[in-house]
């Protein structure tokens, strides 16, 4: 595979998120977020890990960006910490926090690295959670004010904005399953959080477009999973349809003006209990691009034991499939299928793969990290993206998750997704063999 195989102008980059790498959790006026609070609850995060220090990127961003430049990356997806900029979520801004992102963005430009900025990557300020968080409509309004601030403040430095990162995950896993912050459970939490996030996604897009520079692109990112039926029968096909409505379409369909996918999943009609007059129009926004983030395929079957959903997924290990360190099946065709699926939406103009990567049990030996499985994974998923790009001109880029090993939410620091190995004790960085492979690829050499 060679970079010349991809369409002209195809974007390659790498991604991170603020809470997962920055650290400096209580420095320079930063306020606490729901992830600071969640980490403090015993048993919520593996081994009691926290993001207090993480990769110490707050103090080391210059040298981190030097590594990125040396590896040949010219596009960097990063996120802003809401509570570093607005410690209480609303009100007075924290000038030291605001200045940090100016310095970070300037450092990117000095190295000829284009920043792609995500406005919200899961780290809601604690003070807003105390008022109900995403289950409270006021958080949607607070998000709009925050979006207005950052898109004005960083207007000259950013031409690619992403409003939300994976709204399904932070609403479902954080408000239905309770596995992520803020640790809420049940439909009574998920549905209002989902509706308010959908509103925030669209209104945030309108605000960003109004404030951003004329050549800016405004996008958002969605998580998606490729469902395949366990059996070829009507009940299983309906189960797959319900799965697709929840996992893949719940946030993108409203933005495209299709409304919530309640026809495929009637139980979702209860989301309208939290809507107000005019919301049907407000959840729609004509994004310049959509970010697709796929890590899994799921085999779906009908299940009477799962009320409301009426489906279950079959664990990849039980199916004896090759998996990553997260237990996720390695199935490159899922990327191809999902890119094709969303490229078929006439409302979607452009698609970027804004995250793609895998965790494996990497080991540092004599200053180097051999990670052949990650190298093969990236080759296969990049090839799947290439195949899709040959069938649709909408496919325009691929960002590897993640640039650095980092704090992987409820899993803590055990899973290592990075192209660069982080020795958390010393904070030394070691590019892995996969990073050098991509350096060769970006330089025009075959991999």
Beta strands, then each sheet from edge to edge (+ up, - down):
strand 1: 11-15
strand 2: 75-79
strand 3: 114-120
strand 4: 160-164
strand 5: 217-229
strand 6: 289-302
strand 7: 311-314
strand 8: 351-355
strand 9: 395-401
strand 10: 420-423
strand 11: 428-431
sheet 1: 7+ 6- 5- 4- 3- 2- 1- 9- 8-
sheet 2: 10+ 11-
end
